[in-house]
Each structure stands twice: as structure tokens, then as C-alpha cells.
Amino acid sequence: MTTFCIGCTTELPSSALVCPNCRKLVHTERLKTLAQEAEGAEKDGDVETAITLWREAHSLLPPETSQAQTIGQKIAGLSKKLGKPTSPVPKSLAALGAFGLLLWKFKFLLVGLLSKGKLLIFGLSKVGTLKSMALFVAIAGSEWGWAFGLGLVVSIYIHEMGHVASLVRHGIPAEPPMFVPGLGAFVRLKQRPANKTEDAAIGLAGPVWGLAAAVVCALVWYATGSSIWGSLAKFGALINLFNLLPFWQLDGGRGVKPLTRGQRVVLLGVCGLAYLLTQVSLLLLIGLLMIFQLLPQGDEKGHPATLGLYAFLLLSLSVLSALPVALS
């Protein structure tokens, strides 16, 4: 659909946010309306509605503009008001600080997956998702066997639904994942995250859920001795570890965005430690790309929780990737 700039009548594509001729915002009137409605929702105490409206306004602004950054900060502030109380951390783990907190949270990942039954079913509600999954299973099954192919698809699906769950939690509209046979899957974003920290949380949510799936497979393998479960645990961990590469739009590339140079140096050290412990060669590539991430990146203020989660995922997935089983 083609639109025209109100200021200079230049013909614009529907995706345009700024007129290339007069540099005026394309959606000025809509932005004013959204701002008024969002401020009204805030006054009424309807934080969820306010966040939804501000997110729509944020999506209509170029990300580099001061207006987009201001709205992003407002969204982050409102999101904190929606924070839910968490279970108290045992003293034995509290003494370990942030890492202990991560361990305590991970204790509930499996229970959390079970409690997200409706969300997992939601992901299967789209015909396109089911068709792409079936095609992926057919290709993977012909190569490695049907049981392994099905298990692999389920593992990838759980990873992608981790992104969807995080999007829903942040109030961003989400669609079920789509599979690309032979490559993986993706979730299409309808709105961009408000800031780097939010983007990192959504990006790392996939490996978190993927780690939980790999842990389940590893536990079944340990209990039954079935090699296929061990293979699924190892291969699933490798896929999620690959996604932690700090590059482009991979989960790891999004995860390092809010981190300072010093925090990235810490992650580089974690990569080295994980490699010494597991000898997983993929860690060498992650470490190499992390070195490039040490170049000046901007005005990142740092985010300790993101750093801790990234480090925890690197170590945990490396251990699972080094399981003494042969890939099917």
C-alpha cells in the first residue's frame, strides 16, 4: 500500500517511518493519539494498556531518534511496575550471589515449562507452523531416523517458544514459530523491543528454554541408557550453544548488546574456562567473535543479570554438549 507525506506529498511505501524528502515523521498524527491514550491509561493505573500503546508508538519511530529512546525508557520504567514477586532464594544459594540466583531460578525451569502448556499449544495453532514442522521432520528423519528427527524438531520448537514466551511477557505481539527445513526456525516480531536490555532478554530466552529441553533429554538418557535421548540432549545443547554466537541477529548477538566492554571481557573468560573444562570446539568460535565484540560499541551502561544469564548458559550448554554419547 502506498501513502503520501502530508508535508510535501512525496509518495511513500507503507513501511516508511520518515519522509526521505522533507524528513518529517510519517505517522505524526497517530503518534499524538497514541501518546494521549497511553498517558490517559497511565493516569487510570492501567499499566498494561499503557505499555501496549507506547510500544505501538515506539514501532512507528526510527530507532535512532530521541523520541524512540525516550519512549523506550518509559516502557522500561512501566515494565518494572509489572514485575511479579519471586520465591525467596535459599540462604545456601544466596551466598553465591547472582549465580546462586540463576541456579535457583533454573530449578523451576522444568516446572515452568509444564505450566506453560497453553503457550506451547498456542505455538501449534498455526497451520503454517505445523506444515513447516512436518517438512522439517521428514527431511531430518530421512537423514537421522524418524525418532531423532521428531525429537530434534520438538527441541527446536521449545527453543523458539522461549522467545514467544518472553515476547508475551514483555507485552509484544508474537506469532507461532516457522521452521526452515535444514536450517532451523524463527519467530517473526511484530514490534521491535524498546531497548537493548529487553532485546537481550528476549534473545536469551530461547537458549534458556532450549537448555531446559536438553536437560530433560539428558535426565531420560541417564535414567534409561537410551542413546537416542543422549544424542538429543547433546545435539540440542550444541544448537543452543551455536545460537549464543555473539554475531548479527543470533541470540548471542542480541545478548551482548547491553553489556559493557568489561562485561564482555568476563564472557570471553567464561568461554575460555568452558573450553578448558569441556573441549567443545564451538567455544573457540564464540570466543573469537567475542574478541570482536570488545571493540568500542557505544554508550552501553551494562546489565549484570544479562551477563550472569549469558555466562550460565555458556557453561551449562557446554557441559551438555560434551556428553559422552555419539550423535545419531
Secondary structure, DSSP 4 states (H G I P E B T S, - for coil): -EEE-TTT--EEETT-SB-TTT--BTTHHHHHHHHHHHHHHHHTT-HHHHHHHHHHHHHTS-TTSHHHHHHHHHHHHHHHHTPPP-PPPPHHHHTTTHHHHHHHHHHTHHHHHHHTHHHHHHTT--HHHHHHHHHHHHHHHHHH-HHHHHHHHHHHHHHHHHHHHHHHHTT--B---EEETTTEEE--BSS--SSHHHHHHHHHHHHHHHHHHHHHHHHHHHHH--HHHHHHHHHHHHHHHHTT--STTSHHHHHTTT--HHHHHHHHHHHHHHHHHH--THHHHHHHHHHHTTS--S-----HHHHHHHHHHHHHHHHHHT-S----
